[in-house]
Amino acid sequence: MFNGKSILITGGTGSFGKQFVKTVLSRYQPQKLIVYSRDELKQYEMAQEFHSPVMRYFIGDVRDRDRLRMAMRDVDYVVHAAALKHIPVAEYNPMECIKTNINGGNNVIDMAIEQGVEKVIALSTDKAVNPINLYGATKLAADKLFVAANNIVGKMNTRFAVVRYGNVVGSRGSVVPFFQKLVREKTSEIPITDTRMTRFWLTLQGGVDLVLKGFERMYGGEIFVPKIPSMKITDLAEALAPGVPTRIIGIRPGEKLHEVMCPGESSHLTLEFPDHYVITPTIEYNHRVDYTCNALGEKGVPVPDGFEYSSDKNTEWLKGFELLDMLKP
């Protein structure tokens, strides 16, 4: 469905954006693939690696409506990956996080509708569920904006969906490269927050594949949640630094012991598919949709009342050697 199409990705110079571009170029023949971001150095470096004739590099910020308007001209699909994501930074600079994650997301919605974009998928995070930090709160608000956008399109055909997942193995800023750096420096101990802590994990390629499949599955209004394994922080440390002692440093501000991707409060809205869940909209749209059968014909069933998909209650757990396999290029 991407052959001959124009695709734009906001925040396209990040870990996800690079893998997305690499995947699309290897699998499809798009008409244009537009990287939209505000860092000229990262764009310059990325252009050295990805210099296909279909590539376009747009310097711009999602806070800038006029620049988004220009970038989205004749675009068919948009992936919205731009965000301020660092939890402590967001706590110290709350309005900057709000301007990018909420106001910027709203700008993407408005310009996509105005320019007649066909489909938009926004990236979310497990931290948007029952948030206890500002970053999670802004992503929850952004999720609500993208879901509700399907009700304000009027006669336009633009549709919006959200993809939500957990920690990405090896992405910049995650604990995995931090632990690897400590190992290279021959650290005498590995700092961990709490021995009980668990997290959801998936590969960067898994995140990209989920988004690409989301474009094929979506009607508009869905929050797609993949079925992915959990791992204890202690097992993660042992896999990356075998035999190195750990030191408990305590939970940092804004952190949780466990993460949730499908909250129990939304169980009446949640459908289970073979390899993912879908949280359906809380609001009714002007157009009726049967979410139990997606656009690919895959069938979903309602989850039990009170069902919660959380990292500590997961049925699939990641072993150390499996994590190491995920880190292989």
Summary of the structure (lengths in Angstrom):
residues: 329
radius of gyration: 19.6
end to end distance: 27.1
largest distance: 62.3
contacts: 1083
relative contact order: 0.12
helix: 37%
strand: 22%
